[in-house]
Amino acid sequence: MKSDDPQILAAEAEADAARTRFLETLQAARTRLNPTAIKQEATERVRDHALSGVEQARLYAQGHPLQIIGLAATVGAFAARRPLTALLKPLARGAVRYAFARLKRKGDA
């Protein structure tokens, strides 16, 4: 039962437009709430944040090269502490023997 009343036709057109907007909004919500889309968005955010951090670190390193060299030397020494200890232990023993021998000679004199 169709009516030719302009008010009814306008109301039907308005209802159709509202239904179309609602269905478009519903489809957009389904797309956004899709687990794959959520995972992809989270991955992109993490990647962007990490790249931003790398860029900030690069700019800081350019402005403070001596601090970066000191940090690298500290990290390198910590990473190589066992081989460095094995290398320096004989030298330390020799230096201690030398110091004791010298003290002994001073005490004898």
C-alpha positions in Angstrom: 0.0 0.0 0.0 1.9 3.0 -1.3 0.8 6.5 -0.6 1.4 9.5 -2.7 1.5 11.8 0.3 4.7 13.9 0.1 5.2 13.7 3.9 5.1 9.9 3.8 7.4 9.8 0.8 9.9 12.1 2.6 9.7 10.0 5.7 10.4 6.9 3.7 13.3 8.5 2.0 14.7 9.7 5.3 14.3 6.2 6.8 16.1 4.6 3.8 18.9 7.1 4.1 19.2 6.4 7.9 19.1 2.7 7.2 21.9 3.1 4.6 24.0 5.2 7.1 23.4 2.6 9.8 24.5 -0.3 7.6 27.6 1.6 6.4 28.5 2.3 10.1 27.9 -1.3 11.0 30.1 -2.5 8.2 32.8 -0.1 9.2 32.6 -1.4 12.8 32.8 -5.0 11.7 35.9 -4.1 9.6 37.6 -2.3 12.5 36.8 -5.0 15.0 38.0 -7.8 12.8 40.8 -9.6 14.8 43.1 -9.5 11.7 42.6 -5.7 11.4 43.2 -5.2 15.1 46.4 -7.2 14.9 47.6 -5.4 11.8 46.9 -2.0 13.4 48.7 -3.0 16.6 51.7 -4.2 14.6 51.8 -1.0 12.7 51.7 1.1 15.9 54.5 -0.9 17.5 56.6 -0.7 14.3 56.1 3.1 14.0 56.9 3.5 17.7 60.1 1.4 17.4 61.2 3.3 14.3 60.6 6.6 16.1 62.7 5.4 19.0 65.5 4.4 16.6 65.4 7.8 14.9 65.6 9.6 18.3 68.6 7.4 19.3 70.3 8.1 16.0 69.8 11.9 16.5 71.1 11.7 20.1 74.1 9.7 19.0 75.0 12.3 16.4 74.8 15.0 19.1 76.8 13.1 21.8 79.4 11.0 20.1 81.7 10.8 23.2 78.9 9.4 25.4 78.2 6.8 22.8 81.8 5.8 22.6 81.9 5.5 26.4 78.8 3.4 26.4 80.1 1.1 23.7 83.4 0.7 25.5 81.5 -0.2 28.8 79.2 -2.7 27.0 82.1 -4.2 25.2 84.2 -4.6 28.3 81.3 -6.1 30.1 80.6 -8.6 27.3 84.3 -9.5 27.1 85.0 -9.6 30.9 86.0 -13.2 31.1 88.5 -13.2 28.2 89.9 -9.8 29.4 90.2 -11.3 32.9 92.1 -14.3 31.6 94.3 -12.0 29.6 95.1 -9.6 32.4 95.4 -12.0 35.3 99.0 -13.0 34.5 100.0 -9.4 34.1 98.4 -8.6 37.5 100.2 -11.4 39.2 103.5 -10.2 37.7 102.9 -6.7 38.9 102.1 -7.9 42.4 105.3 -10.0 42.5 107.3 -7.0 41.3 105.7 -4.7 43.9 106.4 -7.2 46.7 110.0 -7.8 45.5 110.6 -4.0 45.4 109.1 -3.6 48.9 111.3 -6.4 50.2 114.4 -4.8 48.7 113.5 -1.5 50.3 113.1 -3.2 53.6 116.5 -4.9 53.3 118.3 -1.7 52.5 
